[in-house]
Amino acid sequence: MKKEVILLIAEDDEGHAALITKNIQRAGIHNKVIRFADGQETIDFLFGEGDGPHRQRGQSYVLLLDIRMPKMDGIEVLRRIKSDPEICKIPVIMLTTTDDPREIEKCHEIGCSNYITKPIDYEKFVYAVRQLGLFLLIIEVPKINGNA
């Protein structure tokens, strides 16, 4: 039996986070979503630090990661994830308003799975998130610290 993938959304903008969640659901994805308001919360969850919730062994996750966040930016979060042998296989999709080619290249070099630019235009943003939802329906995600 295939275990459901939990979507992790690291997005400091409440409106963007709600829009992402709503449109992923509209695309037919009804997976559990855990949201983080900053990079540090994301790291605490993944590395089992702090007082909040922590990831579960054997669970599959996909992280949608904004770059511009307080406390720790998305590039540093990505760098920490991809340099850790236990969680480096978590697919990380950068979701940001930045379309700077150097930043896109840097994220790919570090190891992001994909890079989606959030259009400022609402309709384009909704379309991009729905496409992301369709992508999530078909990808296979490895378990972290689990017996595959």
C-alpha positions as CSV (number, residue, x, y, z in Angstrom):
1,M,0.0,0.0,0.0
2,K,1.3,3.4,-1.0
3,K,1.6,5.8,2.0
4,E,0.3,9.3,1.4
5,V,2.8,12.1,0.9
6,I,2.6,14.9,3.3
7,L,3.0,18.4,1.7
8,L,5.1,20.8,3.6
9,I,4.6,24.4,2.7
10,A,7.2,26.9,3.9
11,E,5.7,30.3,3.0
12,D,5.6,33.3,5.2
13,D,2.8,35.1,3.3
14,E,-0.5,33.8,4.8
15,G,-2.4,34.7,1.6
16,H,0.0,32.9,-0.7
17,A,0.0,29.8,1.6
18,A,-3.9,29.7,1.6
19,L,-3.9,30.2,-2.2
20,I,-1.4,27.4,-2.7
21,T,-3.4,25.0,-0.4
22,K,-6.7,25.9,-2.0
23,N,-5.5,25.4,-5.6
24,I,-3.7,22.2,-4.8
25,Q,-7.0,20.9,-3.5
26,R,-8.8,22.1,-6.6
27,A,-6.3,20.1,-8.6
28,G,-7.4,17.0,-6.8
29,I,-4.7,16.8,-4.2
30,H,-6.1,16.2,-0.8
31,N,-2.9,15.2,1.0
32,K,-2.2,16.5,4.5
33,V,-0.6,19.9,4.5
34,I,1.8,21.2,7.2
35,R,2.6,24.9,6.9
36,F,5.6,26.7,8.3
37,A,5.8,30.5,8.5
38,D,9.6,30.8,8.3
39,G,12.7,28.8,7.5
40,Q,13.6,28.1,11.1
41,E,10.2,26.3,11.7
42,T,10.9,24.2,8.6
43,I,14.4,23.2,9.8
44,D,13.1,22.5,13.3
45,F,10.4,20.1,11.9
46,L,12.8,18.3,9.5
47,F,15.7,17.9,12.0
48,G,13.6,17.2,15.1
49,E,14.7,20.4,16.9
50,G,12.6,22.9,19.0
51,D,9.3,22.3,20.7
52,G,7.0,22.1,17.6
53,P,6.0,19.0,15.6
54,H,8.8,16.9,14.0
55,R,8.9,14.7,10.9
56,Q,8.1,11.0,11.3
57,R,10.4,8.2,10.3
58,G,9.2,6.3,7.2
59,Q,6.9,9.1,6.1
60,S,7.2,10.7,2.6
61,Y,7.3,14.4,2.3
62,V,7.4,17.0,-0.5
63,L,8.5,20.5,0.5
64,L,7.2,23.6,-1.3
65,L,9.8,26.2,-0.2
66,D,9.6,30.0,-0.6
67,I,13.0,31.7,-0.9
68,R,12.2,35.0,0.8
69,M,11.3,34.1,4.4
70,P,12.2,35.5,7.9
71,K,14.6,33.9,10.3
72,M,16.2,31.7,7.6
73,D,15.8,32.0,3.8
74,G,14.7,29.2,1.6
75,I,18.2,28.8,0.0
76,E,19.7,28.1,3.4
77,V,16.9,25.7,4.2
78,L,17.5,23.9,0.9
79,R,21.3,23.8,1.5
80,R,20.8,22.2,5.0
81,I,18.3,19.6,3.6
82,K,20.4,18.6,0.7
83,S,23.6,18.3,2.8
84,D,22.0,16.0,5.3
85,P,22.3,12.2,4.4
86,E,19.0,11.4,6.3
87,I,16.7,13.8,4.5
88,C,18.5,14.8,1.3
89,K,16.0,12.7,-0.8
90,I,13.0,14.9,0.2
91,P,11.8,16.6,-3.1
92,V,12.1,20.3,-2.7
93,I,10.1,22.6,-5.0
94,M,11.2,26.2,-4.8
95,L,8.1,28.4,-5.1
96,T,9.0,32.1,-5.2
97,T,8.4,35.5,-6.9
98,T,12.1,35.6,-7.8
99,D,12.9,34.8,-11.4
100,D,16.6,35.8,-11.3
101,P,18.5,33.2,-13.5
102,R,21.4,33.2,-11.1
103,E,19.2,32.3,-8.1
104,I,17.4,29.6,-10.1
105,E,20.7,28.1,-11.1
106,K,22.0,28.2,-7.5
107,C,18.9,26.4,-6.3
108,H,19.3,23.7,-8.9
109,E,23.0,23.3,-8.1
110,I,22.1,22.8,-4.4
111,G,19.6,20.2,-5.4
112,C,16.0,21.5,-5.7
113,S,13.7,19.3,-7.6
114,N,11.9,22.1,-9.4
115,Y,11.7,25.9,-9.4
116,I,8.3,27.6,-9.9
117,T,8.1,31.4,-10.2
118,K,5.0,32.8,-8.5
119,P,3.4,35.1,-11.0
120,I,2.2,38.3,-9.6
121,D,-1.0,37.9,-11.8
122,Y,-3.6,35.9,-9.8
123,E,-4.8,33.7,-12.7
124,K,-1.2,32.8,-13.7
125,F,-0.5,31.9,-10.0
126,V,-3.6,29.7,-9.8
127,Y,-2.6,28.0,-13.0
128,A,1.0,27.4,-11.8
129,V,-0.3,25.9,-8.5
130,R,-2.8,23.6,-10.3
131,Q,0.1,22.4,-12.6
132,L,2.0,21.7,-9.4
133,G,-0.9,19.7,-8.1
134,L,-1.0,17.6,-11.2
135,F,2.8,17.0,-10.9
136,L,2.3,15.9,-7.3
137,L,-0.3,13.3,-8.4
138,I,2.3,11.4,-10.6
139,I,5.6,11.7,-8.8
140,E,7.0,8.9,-6.6
141,V,8.4,10.2,-3.3
142,P,11.0,8.2,-1.2
143,K,10.3,7.5,2.4
144,I,12.7,9.2,4.8
145,N,14.6,6.9,7.2
146,G,12.1,4.2,6.3
147,N,12.4,0.7,5.0
148,A,11.7,1.1,1.3
